Amino acid sequence: MRKYFIWFSIAFLVLIIVLFNSLSEFDLPSAQQRTLHITYHQHTLEGTLVLPQGTIFPPFVVLIHGDGPQDRWSEGGYLPLVNFLLSQGIAVFSWDKPGVGGSTGNWLEQKMSDRADESARVLEKLRKQPELKDSKGGFLGFSQAGWVVPEASQLTKTDFVVLIGAAINWRNQGLYYTGERLKIQGNTEQDIAKTIKQEAEDFDRQFTEHSLLLPCHSPCTRQDFERRNALSDATASLSSMQTPVLILMGLDDRNVDPKETVMVWGKSLPSTTARCIKLLPGATHGLLRSAWFDYQLSSQWPLWKQGLFLLSGRYSYSPGALNTVSAWINHQKCES
């Protein structure tokens, strides 16, 4: 009986240690972070700069959100990634979208070109920070950032770019998303094709060059946001992009067609632009393990999946994904 008690105690202690280490990935070191306020047009953007310990003039990334009313750490979802980057000597800055958290304004007013200009101005602000004045800096963007970052990287000095789950064409992305959603729901291929055909016809009828120019309601709504951005396509921006770029797409992405993104980036980038373009097997839109997190939205996760993410932290990501990101930021090296 004493032997079993000892083994039970050891197992319980190991579990407590694992839980503590996992949950610590969702905390940022308070001594290494500070709040910045950036004026952009008539609004104030509030964000947090987190610096790695013991690194002089570290490389830094500016996080560029995907869609939706995102706060600076995407309700904590970014934190395992941020802590991993800090452990690799990389500084991170992220801000609340306009009208979210501590930022003023309304993100629904923004076109992709507005987001690109805003992102470039933020990167310039970071370069003026004393701890970063001799650092290399670039963008790390997700999903919708595929329309934002290629343009932003040409508006200001940018040393590198990382894009995860990057979209190319707004129309195509929406149709792909619908198709994957219908697959998950168990619809037949015939029904899926019929629905997508109808959605494509509705899109082309509703969204035109003229519709982009119509003014917002007051304030701008989600409908306005979609209408004003519906013809977004990243291809033209890619053709003149000179910044070294890493494109990572999960092969099991249910939000953006990974094969389209890889094909267009590979074909459109100038031949002289350094690039690393990779399809990661077993990875989702956000590069999480698809065996664990095969959903289109994190809001669809059941409670036990949320718990699994909290317990797994950085290990929720597809094997090698985070190392590939940090190697590109630090050295513009394409890890195999």
GIJO-V9956 format. One record per residue. RES is the residue in three letters. SS is DSSP state (h for helix, s for strand, l for the rest). BURIAL is + if it has 16 or more other ideal C-beta (glycine too) atoms within 10 Angstrom, else -. D_FIRST is the distance of its C-alpha to the first C-alpha in Angstrom with 2 decimals. Layout:
RES,SS,BURIAL,D_FIRST
RES,SS,BURIAL,D_FIRST
This chain:
MET,l,-,0.00
ARG,h,-,3.82
LYS,h,-,5.41
TYR,h,-,5.28
PHE,h,-,6.32
ILE,h,-,8.80
TRP,h,-,10.11
PHE,h,-,10.59
SER,h,-,12.36
ILE,h,-,14.46
ALA,h,-,15.46
PHE,h,-,16.42
LEU,h,-,18.42
VAL,h,-,20.15
LEU,h,-,21.11
ILE,h,-,22.59
ILE,h,-,24.54
VAL,h,-,25.86
LEU,h,-,26.94
PHE,h,-,28.65
ASN,h,-,30.46
SER,h,+,31.58
LEU,h,-,32.92
SER,h,-,34.65
GLU,l,+,36.93
PHE,l,+,38.45
ASP,l,-,39.53
LEU,l,+,42.58
PRO,l,-,43.02
SER,h,-,45.29
ALA,h,-,46.99
GLN,h,-,48.19
GLN,s,+,49.77
ARG,s,-,52.91
THR,s,-,54.89
LEU,s,-,58.25
HIS,s,-,61.06
ILE,s,+,63.50
THR,s,-,66.78
TYR,s,+,67.76
HIS,l,-,71.07
GLN,l,-,70.91
HIS,s,-,67.11
THR,s,-,64.30
LEU,s,+,61.23
GLU,s,+,58.08
GLY,s,+,55.41
THR,s,+,52.83
LEU,s,+,53.09
VAL,s,+,49.86
LEU,l,+,50.28
PRO,l,+,47.96
GLN,l,-,47.01
GLY,l,-,49.04
THR,l,-,51.41
ILE,l,-,55.14
PHE,l,-,57.20
PRO,l,+,54.45
PRO,l,+,55.42
PHE,s,+,55.03
VAL,s,+,54.73
VAL,s,+,56.14
LEU,s,+,54.10
ILE,s,+,56.29
HIS,l,+,54.85
GLY,l,+,55.21
ASP,l,-,56.52
GLY,l,-,55.88
PRO,l,-,55.65
GLN,l,+,53.22
ASP,l,+,52.12
ARG,l,+,51.65
TRP,l,+,48.03
SER,h,+,48.28
GLU,h,-,45.89
GLY,h,-,43.35
GLY,l,-,43.45
TYR,l,+,45.16
LEU,h,+,42.71
PRO,h,+,40.40
LEU,h,+,43.65
VAL,h,+,45.18
ASN,h,+,42.25
PHE,h,+,42.30
LEU,h,+,46.03
LEU,h,+,45.59
SER,h,-,43.12
GLN,l,+,45.93
GLY,l,+,48.47
ILE,l,+,50.20
ALA,s,+,51.42
VAL,s,+,51.39
PHE,s,+,53.70
SER,s,+,53.62
TRP,s,+,55.52
ASP,l,+,55.56
LYS,l,+,58.10
PRO,l,+,61.25
GLY,l,+,60.63
VAL,l,+,56.83
GLY,l,+,54.81
GLY,l,-,57.00
SER,l,+,59.72
THR,l,-,62.98
GLY,l,+,64.99
ASN,l,+,64.15
TRP,h,+,62.56
LEU,h,+,64.19
GLU,h,+,67.57
GLN,l,+,66.71
LYS,l,-,68.04
MET,h,+,66.29
SER,h,+,69.09
ASP,h,+,68.31
ARG,h,+,64.65
ALA,h,+,65.77
ASP,h,+,68.11
GLU,h,+,65.52
SER,h,+,62.97
ALA,h,+,65.57
ARG,h,+,66.42
VAL,h,+,62.76
LEU,h,+,62.42
GLU,h,-,65.56
LYS,h,+,64.15
LEU,h,+,61.01
ARG,h,-,63.19
LYS,l,-,64.73
GLN,l,+,61.48
PRO,h,-,61.55
GLU,h,+,58.19
LEU,h,+,59.39
LYS,l,-,63.09
ASP,l,-,62.73
SER,l,+,59.93
LYS,l,+,60.08
GLY,s,+,59.41
GLY,s,+,59.15
PHE,s,+,57.87
LEU,s,+,54.57
GLY,s,+,55.26
PHE,s,+,53.74
SER,l,+,55.38
GLN,l,+,58.53
ALA,h,+,58.83
GLY,h,+,60.30
TRP,h,+,63.55
VAL,h,+,63.25
VAL,h,+,62.26
PRO,h,+,64.91
GLU,h,+,67.62
ALA,h,+,65.96
SER,l,+,65.56
GLN,l,-,69.35
LEU,l,-,70.15
THR,l,-,68.68
LYS,l,-,67.52
THR,l,+,64.21
ASP,l,+,62.49
PHE,s,+,60.03
VAL,s,+,58.82
VAL,s,+,55.56
LEU,s,+,55.61
ILE,s,+,52.69
GLY,l,+,53.50
ALA,l,+,57.16
ALA,l,+,59.57
ILE,l,+,63.12
ASN,s,+,65.17
TRP,h,+,64.54
ARG,h,+,65.95
ASN,h,+,64.11
GLN,h,+,60.81
GLY,h,+,61.18
LEU,h,+,62.03
TYR,h,+,59.11
TYR,h,+,56.73
THR,h,-,58.13
GLY,h,+,57.79
GLU,h,+,54.13
ARG,h,+,53.44
LEU,h,+,55.15
LYS,h,-,53.20
ILE,h,-,49.91
GLN,l,-,51.29
GLY,l,-,52.06
ASN,l,-,55.85
THR,l,-,57.95
GLU,h,-,59.73
GLN,h,-,63.04
ASP,h,-,62.08
ILE,h,+,60.71
ALA,h,-,63.95
LYS,h,-,66.03
THR,h,+,64.18
ILE,h,+,64.37
LYS,h,-,68.07
GLN,h,-,68.75
GLU,h,-,66.75
ALA,h,-,68.68
GLU,h,-,71.98
ASP,h,-,71.01
PHE,h,-,69.99
ASP,h,-,73.28
ARG,h,-,75.26
GLN,h,-,73.47
PHE,l,+,73.09
THR,l,-,76.24
GLU,h,-,77.69
HIS,h,-,79.45
SER,h,-,76.27
LEU,h,-,74.82
LEU,h,-,77.68
LEU,l,-,77.40
PRO,l,-,76.39
CYS,l,-,73.09
HIS,l,-,72.86
SER,l,-,72.09
PRO,l,-,69.32
CYS,l,+,68.41
THR,l,-,66.08
ARG,h,-,63.68
GLN,h,-,66.54
ASP,h,+,68.78
PHE,h,+,66.19
GLU,h,-,65.88
ARG,h,+,69.65
ARG,h,+,70.46
ASN,h,+,67.99
ALA,l,+,68.22
LEU,l,+,70.37
SER,l,+,68.18
ASP,s,+,67.98
ALA,l,+,66.73
THR,h,-,68.78
ALA,h,-,71.79
SER,h,+,69.72
LEU,h,+,67.93
SER,l,-,71.23
SER,l,-,72.03
MET,l,+,68.58
GLN,l,-,68.41
THR,l,+,65.01
PRO,l,+,62.30
VAL,s,+,60.04
LEU,s,+,56.60
ILE,s,+,56.18
LEU,s,+,52.71
MET,s,+,52.46
GLY,s,+,49.47
LEU,l,+,50.39
ASP,l,+,48.70
ASP,l,+,50.60
ARG,l,+,51.48
ASN,l,+,53.69
VAL,l,+,56.07
ASP,l,+,57.32
PRO,h,+,55.86
LYS,h,-,58.34
GLU,h,+,61.30
THR,h,+,60.16
VAL,h,+,59.65
MET,h,-,63.00
VAL,h,+,65.00
TRP,h,+,63.64
GLY,h,-,64.19
LYS,h,-,67.74
SER,h,+,68.82
LEU,l,+,67.76
PRO,l,-,70.52
SER,l,-,70.11
THR,l,-,69.96
THR,l,+,66.99
ALA,l,-,63.72
ARG,s,+,61.08
CYS,s,+,57.66
ILE,s,+,57.25
LYS,s,+,54.02
LEU,s,-,52.49
LEU,s,+,48.69
PRO,l,-,47.01
GLY,l,+,44.11
ALA,s,+,45.25
THR,l,+,46.49
HIS,l,+,49.45
GLY,l,+,47.53
LEU,l,+,45.89
LEU,s,+,42.46
ARG,s,+,40.54
SER,l,+,42.27
ALA,l,-,39.29
TRP,l,+,37.60
PHE,l,+,40.62
ASP,l,-,43.44
TYR,l,+,45.42
GLN,l,-,48.89
LEU,l,-,47.95
SER,h,+,44.85
SER,h,-,45.68
GLN,h,-,44.78
TRP,l,-,41.14
PRO,l,-,38.72
LEU,h,-,36.23
TRP,h,-,33.40
LYS,h,+,35.79
GLN,h,-,36.57
GLY,h,-,32.90
LEU,h,-,32.66
PHE,h,+,35.65
LEU,h,+,34.18
LEU,h,-,30.94
SER,h,+,32.88
GLY,h,+,35.78
ARG,h,-,37.90
TYR,h,-,35.89
SER,h,+,37.42
TYR,s,+,40.60
SER,l,+,41.76
PRO,l,-,40.75
GLY,l,-,43.41
ALA,h,+,45.28
LEU,h,+,44.67
ASN,h,-,45.38
THR,h,+,48.62
VAL,h,+,49.62
SER,h,+,48.99
ALA,h,+,50.75
TRP,h,+,53.80
ILE,h,+,53.93
ASN,h,+,53.57
HIS,h,-,55.69
GLN,l,+,57.15
LYS,l,-,55.28
CYS,l,-,54.48
GLU,l,-,51.02
SER,l,-,50.56
